[in-house]
């Protein structure tokens, strides 16, 4: 039995920090100047920034976040798609369409063959990276099921397409089960605490194994103990005060980094959206407050990948991507079978952005970003502590930029319309010219030419 405790989550400290609004403008400017070093911020410093209200100071915050994002990750935006294999669940989360008491929805557990068809549909769009999700039912979607469908996905080819990395968002496991899961070739293991406020957690998770707050909170420690390298955390904004959830998320990240030796590979920032059979009124948070959250997380944990889903509208996604987001989902379906085999199955939530992957690629290029389909770090061993060393030092871009360029070149060669090819080639030329390291620039040029000549899956 693993000896893990959750004493790192100090609610009293968080509440005291939220209530302390006495910081001067001079102190705020000092924190923003410190953030420019890309070495992160303390919980106390992040709390001061969370209490910023005036527009002028918020703009300073937003500008600083953009600088730090580009310093670490450049203008790259990694693209991925969710793949829901099931919507059965033994929990009763009051905000979720998949809750076990919701009798109005159609339940599905995709067969392995159906999962493969879904994966093929995602491949035909051009995606190389997915996050595999299921409802939390340890029997219906257990490890045997996951092992089989992941093995089949990895073996499947469609046209020039393949899924090169499967990230997972599934129920928390024991150390022994995490060890087995780690043999399946997973990328990042992602698990949201939903809400870190214990009282609220118990209210919104009344039954099922998920009602155990500690079991969920300690899951990342168990996963690290089991040898899983890359981990993704996040709250579900809208269950309680956004300031509390932000500081608690940063407290969790600090714990993982200091005690476990590996900070979160990703932090996600989902907001509650309407869902079928759900009558739950989320805690209100304005779009301006949401932007503030993203900017502060970027400054506090500069090395982490910040993930934004299609829950948000196109306009909000445009604005948020300027503030520190490094990964986005595109052309997402949130129901099992939604891409090809069972489009009528109930969605977990309603998406705010239903644009196609090609539409997203065009917009990213037009706004100066570089679309990336890279999965190389996982496959060359830049994971866990090794990844953190590169990310914290700011050197990760030396690898990411050539790999982003070559995978984007693959995309426009294999899937791009004439419009995408024209815009994409201009974007590649622009971002290639901006590489300052001549050695890496030469590598990128060779990879791009090799892709043009018919080679695939090149990376450094």
C-alpha positions as CSV (number, residue, x, y, z in Angstrom):
1,X,0.0,0.0,0.0
2,X,1.4,3.4,-1.0
3,X,2.0,5.8,1.9
4,X,0.7,9.0,0.3
5,X,-0.9,11.9,2.1
6,X,-2.7,15.0,0.9
7,X,-1.7,17.5,3.5
8,X,-0.2,19.7,0.7
9,X,-3.7,21.1,0.0
10,X,-4.0,23.9,2.5
11,X,-7.5,25.4,2.1
12,X,-7.0,27.9,5.0
13,X,-3.9,29.3,3.4
14,X,-5.7,29.7,0.1
15,X,-8.6,31.5,1.7
16,X,-6.3,33.8,3.6
17,X,-4.4,34.7,0.4
18,X,-7.6,35.4,-1.5
19,X,-8.8,37.8,1.2
20,X,-5.5,39.7,1.3
21,X,-6.0,42.5,-1.2
22,X,-3.5,45.0,0.2
23,X,-0.7,44.7,-2.4
24,X,0.5,47.9,-3.9
25,X,0.9,48.7,-7.6
26,X,4.6,48.7,-7.0
27,X,4.4,45.1,-5.6
28,X,2.4,44.0,-8.6
29,X,4.9,45.5,-11.0
30,X,7.7,43.8,-9.1
31,X,6.0,40.4,-9.5
32,X,5.4,40.9,-13.2
33,X,9.0,41.9,-13.6
34,X,10.1,38.7,-11.8
35,X,7.8,36.6,-14.0
36,X,9.7,37.7,-17.1
37,X,12.6,35.5,-16.0
38,X,10.3,32.5,-16.8
39,X,11.3,30.9,-13.4
40,X,7.7,30.8,-12.1
41,X,5.9,32.5,-9.2
42,X,5.0,31.5,-5.6
43,X,1.5,30.8,-4.5
44,X,1.6,34.1,-2.6
45,X,2.6,36.1,-5.7
46,X,0.0,34.4,-7.8
47,X,-2.7,35.3,-5.3
48,X,-1.7,39.0,-5.5
49,X,-2.1,38.8,-9.3
50,X,-5.5,37.1,-9.0
51,X,-6.8,40.2,-7.1
52,X,-6.0,42.5,-10.0
53,X,-9.2,44.2,-11.1
54,X,-8.3,47.3,-13.1
55,X,-8.0,47.1,-16.9
56,X,-4.6,48.8,-17.2
57,X,-2.9,46.3,-14.8
58,X,-4.7,43.4,-16.4
59,X,-3.2,44.4,-19.8
60,X,0.3,44.4,-18.2
61,X,-0.5,40.9,-16.9
62,X,-1.7,39.7,-20.3
63,X,1.3,41.2,-22.1
64,X,3.7,39.5,-19.7
65,X,2.0,36.1,-20.1
66,X,2.3,36.3,-23.9
67,X,6.0,37.1,-23.6
68,X,6.6,34.1,-21.4
69,X,4.6,31.7,-23.5
70,X,6.6,32.7,-26.6
71,X,9.9,32.5,-24.7
72,X,9.2,28.9,-23.7
73,X,7.0,27.5,-26.5
74,X,7.3,30.1,-29.3
75,X,4.3,30.6,-31.6
76,X,3.6,26.9,-31.8
77,X,0.1,25.5,-31.0
78,X,-0.1,21.7,-30.7
79,X,-3.4,20.3,-32.1
80,X,-5.2,17.1,-30.9
81,X,-8.6,15.5,-30.7
82,X,-10.5,13.8,-28.0
83,X,-11.7,10.2,-28.6
84,X,-14.5,9.1,-26.3
85,X,-14.7,5.3,-26.1
86,X,-17.6,5.1,-23.6
87,X,-20.1,7.2,-21.7
88,X,-21.0,4.7,-19.0
89,X,-20.2,5.8,-15.5
90,X,-20.7,4.6,-11.9
91,X,-20.4,8.2,-10.5
92,X,-23.1,10.7,-10.1
93,X,-21.4,14.1,-10.7
94,X,-24.2,16.6,-10.7
95,X,-22.7,18.7,-13.5
96,X,-22.0,15.9,-16.0
97,X,-24.3,14.3,-18.6
98,X,-22.6,10.9,-18.1
99,X,-23.7,10.7,-14.4
100,X,-25.2,7.4,-13.6
101,X,-28.6,8.8,-12.5
102,X,-29.1,10.5,-15.9
103,X,-31.7,8.3,-17.5
104,X,-32.3,10.5,-20.5
105,X,-29.1,9.7,-22.4
106,X,-28.1,6.9,-24.7
107,X,-25.2,4.9,-23.3
108,X,-22.4,3.4,-25.4
109,X,-19.3,1.4,-24.8
110,X,-17.6,1.2,-28.2
111,X,-16.3,-2.2,-29.3
112,X,-12.6,-2.3,-30.1
113,X,-13.6,-2.4,-33.8
114,X,-15.7,0.7,-33.4
115,X,-12.9,2.5,-31.6
116,X,-10.7,1.7,-34.6
117,X,-13.3,3.3,-36.9
118,X,-13.4,6.4,-34.7
119,X,-9.6,6.5,-34.8
120,X,-9.6,6.2,-38.6
121,X,-12.0,9.1,-38.8
122,X,-9.7,11.2,-36.7
123,X,-6.7,10.2,-38.8
124,X,-8.5,11.2,-42.0
125,X,-8.7,14.8,-40.6
126,X,-4.9,14.8,-40.1
127,X,-4.6,14.4,-36.4
128,X,-1.6,12.5,-35.0
129,X,-2.4,12.9,-31.3
130,X,-5.6,12.0,-29.4
131,X,-6.7,11.9,-25.8
132,X,-8.7,8.8,-25.1
133,X,-11.6,9.2,-22.6
134,X,-14.2,7.0,-21.0
135,X,-16.7,7.4,-18.3
136,X,-15.5,6.2,-14.9
137,X,-16.7,2.6,-14.9
138,X,-13.8,0.3,-13.7
139,X,-15.7,-2.8,-15.0
140,X,-16.9,-1.8,-18.4
141,X,-13.8,0.2,-19.4
142,X,-11.1,-1.5,-17.3
143,X,-7.5,-2.1,-18.1
144,X,-8.1,-5.1,-20.3
145,X,-10.4,-3.0,-22.5
146,X,-8.0,-0.1,-22.6
147,X,-5.0,-2.3,-23.4
148,X,-6.8,-3.8,-26.4
149,X,-8.1,-0.6,-27.9
150,X,-4.8,1.3,-27.5
151,X,-2.9,-1.6,-29.1
152,X,-5.4,-1.6,-32.0
153,X,-5.2,2.2,-32.5
154,X,-1.4,2.2,-32.6
155,X,-1.4,-0.5,-35.2
156,X,-4.0,1.2,-37.4
157,X,-2.9,3.1,-40.5
158,X,-5.3,5.2,-42.6
159,X,-4.1,6.8,-45.9
160,X,-0.9,8.5,-44.7
161,X,-2.3,8.8,-41.3
162,X,-1.6,7.3,-37.9
163,X,-2.1,8.1,-34.3
164,X,1.4,8.5,-32.8
165,X,0.5,9.3,-29.3
166,X,-2.4,8.4,-27.1
167,X,-2.9,10.5,-24.0
168,X,-5.4,9.2,-21.4
169,X,-8.2,10.7,-19.3
170,X,-9.6,7.9,-17.2
171,X,-10.5,7.1,-13.6
172,X,-7.7,7.2,-11.0
173,X,-6.0,3.9,-10.3
174,X,-4.0,2.1,-7.6
175,X,-0.2,2.1,-7.9
176,X,-0.2,-1.5,-9.2
177,X,-2.8,-0.6,-11.9
178,X,-0.9,2.5,-12.8
179,X,2.1,0.3,-13.3
180,X,0.2,-1.9,-15.7
181,X,-1.2,1.1,-17.5
182,X,2.3,2.4,-18.0
183,X,3.1,-0.6,-20.2
184,X,0.4,0.4,-22.7
185,X,2.5,3.1,-24.4
186,X,0.6,6.0,-22.9
187,X,1.5,9.6,-23.4
188,X,0.3,12.0,-20.7
189,X,-2.1,10.7,-18.0
190,X,-4.6,13.4,-17.4
191,X,-7.0,13.6,-14.4
192,X,-9.0,16.7,-13.3
193,X,-9.7,17.1,-9.6
194,X,-12.8,19.0,-10.8
195,X,-12.8,21.1,-7.5
196,X,-10.1,21.2,-4.9
197,X,-12.5,22.6,-2.2
198,X,-13.3,19.5,-0.2
199,X,-16.8,20.6,1.0
200,X,-17.9,21.5,-2.6
201,X,-16.3,18.3,-3.9
202,X,-18.5,16.2,-1.7
203,X,-21.6,18.1,-2.7
204,X,-21.1,17.7,-6.4
205,X,-19.9,14.1,-6.2
206,X,-22.5,12.5,-3.9
207,X,-22.0,8.8,-4.8
208,X,-19.6,6.4,-6.6
209,X,-15.9,5.9,-6.1
210,X,-15.3,9.5,-7.2
211,X,-17.0,10.7,-4.0
212,X,-13.7,9.9,-2.3
213,X,-11.8,13.2,-2.4
214,X,-8.5,11.9,-1.2
215,X,-8.5,9.0,-3.6
216,X,-8.7,11.4,-6.5
217,X,-6.3,14.1,-5.1
218,X,-3.6,11.5,-4.4
219,X,-3.9,9.9,-7.9
220,X,-1.0,11.9,-9.3
221,X,1.3,10.8,-6.5
222,X,0.4,7.2,-7.1
223,X,0.9,7.6,-10.9
224,X,4.4,9.1,-10.3
225,X,5.2,6.2,-7.9
226,X,4.2,3.8,-10.6
227,X,6.6,5.3,-13.1
228,X,4.3,7.4,-15.3
229,X,6.3,10.3,-16.5
230,X,3.9,12.9,-17.8
231,X,0.9,14.0,-15.9
232,X,-1.9,16.5,-16.6
233,X,-4.0,18.2,-14.0
234,X,-6.7,20.9,-13.8
235,X,-9.9,22.0,-12.1
236,X,-13.4,22.3,-13.7
237,X,-14.0,26.0,-13.4
238,X,-17.6,26.8,-12.3
239,X,-17.9,24.5,-9.3
240,X,-16.6,27.1,-6.8
241,X,-14.7,30.4,-6.6
242,X,-12.2,30.7,-9.5
243,X,-9.6,32.2,-7.3
244,X,-9.7,29.3,-5.0
245,X,-9.5,26.8,-7.8
246,X,-6.6,28.6,-9.5
247,X,-4.4,28.8,-6.3
248,X,-5.3,25.2,-5.4
249,X,-4.2,24.0,-8.9
250,X,-0.9,25.9,-8.4
251,X,-0.5,24.3,-5.0
252,X,-1.0,20.9,-6.5
253,X,1.6,21.7,-9.2
254,X,4.0,22.9,-6.6
255,X,3.6,19.7,-4.6
256,X,4.2,17.6,-7.7
257,X,7.3,19.5,-8.6
258,X,8.9,19.7,-5.1
259,X,7.9,16.4,-3.6
260,X,7.5,14.1,-6.6
261,X,10.3,15.7,-8.7
262,X,8.1,16.2,-11.8
263,X,5.7,19.1,-12.2
264,X,2.5,18.8,-14.3
265,X,3.2,18.2,-18.0
266,X,-0.1,20.0,-18.8
267,X,-2.7,22.0,-16.9
268,X,-6.1,22.2,-18.5
269,X,-8.6,25.1,-18.0
270,X,-12.1,23.8,-18.8
271,X,-15.2,25.7,-17.9
272,X,-18.6,24.0,-17.3
273,X,-20.8,24.0,-20.4
274,X,-24.5,22.9,-20.8
275,X,-25.1,19.2,-21.1
276,X,-28.1,17.0,-21.7
277,X,-30.0,16.0,-18.6
278,X,-28.1,18.4,-16.4
279,X,-29.6,21.1,-14.2
280,X,-26.6,22.7,-12.6
281,X,-26.0,26.4,-12.2
282,X,-22.2,27.0,-12.3
283,X,-20.4,29.6,-10.3
284,X,-20.2,32.7,-12.5
285,X,-16.9,33.8,-14.0
286,X,-16.5,36.5,-16.6
287,X,-14.5,36.1,-19.7
288,X,-12.1,38.7,-18.4
289,X,-11.6,36.7,-15.2
290,X,-11.0,33.6,-17.3
291,X,-8.3,35.3,-19.3
292,X,-6.7,36.4,-16.0
293,X,-6.6,32.8,-14.8
294,X,-4.9,31.6,-18.0
295,X,-2.3,34.4,-17.8
296,X,-1.5,33.8,-14.2
297,X,-1.1,30.0,-14.6
298,X,1.3,30.7,-17.5
299,X,3.4,33.0,-15.3
300,X,3.3,30.8,-12.2
301,X,4.1,27.5,-14.0
302,X,5.9,28.6,-17.2
303,X,7.2,25.1,-18.2
304,X,3.8,23.5,-18.3
305,X,1.7,23.0,-21.4
306,X,-1.6,24.9,-21.1
307,X,-4.6,23.1,-22.7
308,X,-7.7,24.7,-24.1
309,X,-10.7,22.6,-25.3
310,X,-13.5,23.3,-27.7
311,X,-15.8,24.2,-24.8
312,X,-14.9,27.8,-25.6
313,X,-16.3,29.9,-28.5
314,X,-14.0,30.7,-31.4
315,X,-13.7,34.3,-30.2
316,X,-12.7,33.3,-26.7
317,X,-10.2,30.8,-28.1
318,X,-8.6,33.5,-30.2
319,X,-8.2,35.7,-27.2
320,X,-7.0,33.0,-24.8
321,X,-4.4,31.6,-27.2
322,X,-2.5,35.0,-27.0
323,X,-2.1,34.6,-23.2
324,X,-0.3,31.3,-22.8
325,X,-2.2,28.4,-24.4
326,X,0.1,25.9,-26.1
327,X,-2.3,23.0,-26.9
328,X,-5.8,23.1,-28.3
329,X,-8.3,20.5,-29.4
330,X,-9.9,20.9,-32.8
331,X,-12.9,19.4,-34.6
332,X,-13.8,17.7,-31.4
333,X,-16.7,15.2,-30.7
334,X,-17.5,14.6,-27.1
335,X,-19.7,11.5,-27.5
336,X,-18.6,7.8,-28.0
337,X,-18.8,7.2,-31.7
338,X,-19.3,10.9,-32.6
339,X,-16.8,10.9,-35.5
340,X,-18.2,8.0,-37.4
341,X,-20.0,5.1,-35.8
342,X,-22.6,6.4,-33.3
343,X,-23.2,10.0,-33.9
344,X,-26.5,10.0,-32.0
345,X,-24.9,9.0,-28.7
346,X,-25.0,11.7,-26.0
347,X,-22.2,14.2,-25.7
348,X,-20.6,14.9,-22.4
349,X,-21.0,18.6,-22.9
350,X,-21.8,21.0,-25.7
351,X,-18.9,22.4,-27.6
352,X,-18.6,26.1,-28.3
353,X,-16.3,25.7,-31.3
354,X,-17.3,23.3,-34.0
355,X,-14.9,24.4,-36.7
356,X,-13.1,21.8,-38.8
357,X,-9.4,21.1,-38.3
358,X,-8.6,22.8,-41.6
359,X,-10.5,25.9,-40.5
360,X,-8.5,26.0,-37.3
361,X,-5.2,25.5,-39.2
362,X,-6.0,28.5,-41.5
363,X,-6.9,30.7,-38.6
364,X,-3.8,29.8,-36.6
365,X,-1.6,30.6,-39.6
366,X,-3.4,33.9,-40.3
367,X,-2.8,34.9,-36.7
368,X,0.9,34.2,-36.7
369,X,0.8,30.8,-35.0
370,X,2.5,27.6,-36.2
371,X,0.2,24.6,-36.1
372,X,2.0,21.6,-34.7
373,X,1.2,17.8,-34.8
374,X,4.4,16.9,-33.0
375,X,4.6,13.8,-30.7
376,X,8.4,13.4,-30.7
377,X,9.2,14.1,-27.1
378,X,7.3,11.0,-26.0
379,X,9.1,8.8,-28.4
380,X,12.6,9.9,-27.9
381,X,12.5,10.0,-24.2
382,X,12.1,13.7,-23.5
383,X,9.6,12.9,-20.8
384,X,9.2,13.4,-17.0
385,X,12.3,15.0,-15.5
386,X,14.1,15.2,-18.8
387,X,11.3,17.2,-20.4
388,X,11.2,19.5,-17.3
389,X,14.9,20.2,-17.6
390,X,14.4,21.4,-21.2
391,X,11.2,23.2,-20.6
392,X,12.3,25.0,-17.4
393,X,15.5,26.2,-19.1
394,X,13.6,27.4,-22.1
395,X,15.6,25.1,-24.4
396,X,12.6,22.9,-25.4
397,X,11.9,25.2,-28.4
398,X,15.2,24.0,-30.0
399,X,13.5,20.6,-30.6
400,X,9.9,21.7,-30.8
401,X,10.4,24.2,-33.7
402,X,11.9,21.8,-36.3
403,X,9.4,19.1,-35.3
404,X,6.5,21.5,-35.5
405,X,7.6,22.6,-38.9
406,X,8.0,19.0,-40.3
407,X,4.7,17.8,-38.9
408,X,2.9,20.8,-40.2
409,X,4.5,20.1,-43.6
410,X,3.2,16.6,-43.4
411,X,-0.3,17.9,-42.7
412,X,-0.4,20.3,-45.6
413,X,1.1,17.7,-48.0
414,X,-1.3,14.9,-47.0
415,X,-4.5,16.7,-46.0
416,X,-4.4,20.3,-47.0
417,X,-6.8,22.0,-49.4
418,X,-5.3,24.4,-51.9
419,X,-6.0,27.2,-49.5
420,X,-4.3,25.4,-46.6
421,X,-1.3,24.6,-48.8
422,X,-0.9,28.2,-49.9
423,X,-1.2,29.6,-46.4
424,X,0.7,26.8,-44.8
425,X,3.8,27.2,-47.1
426,X,3.9,30.9,-46.2
427,X,3.7,30.1,-42.5
428,X,6.5,27.5,-42.8
429,X,8.8,29.9,-44.6
430,X,8.1,32.6,-42.0
431,X,8.7,30.4,-38.9
432,X,11.7,28.7,-40.5
433,X,13.4,32.1,-41.1
434,X,12.9,33.0,-37.5
435,X,15.0,30.0,-36.2
436,X,18.2,31.6,-34.8
437,X,20.2,28.5,-34.2
438,X,21.8,27.6,-37.6
439,X,22.2,24.0,-36.7
440,X,18.6,23.5,-35.8
441,X,17.5,25.6,-38.8
442,X,19.5,23.3,-41.1
443,X,17.9,20.3,-39.5
444,X,14.5,21.8,-40.0
445,X,15.2,22.6,-43.6
446,X,16.3,19.0,-44.3
447,X,13.3,17.5,-42.5
448,X,10.9,19.8,-44.5
449,X,12.6,18.8,-47.8
450,X,12.5,15.1,-46.9
451,X,8.7,15.4,-46.1
452,X,8.2,17.0,-49.5
453,X,10.1,14.0,-51.0
454,X,7.8,11.5,-49.5
455,X,9.3,10.7,-46.1
456,X,7.2,10.8,-43.0
457,X,7.5,11.0,-39.2
458,X,10.8,12.8,-39.0
459,X,11.8,14.3,-35.7
460,X,14.7,15.3,-33.5
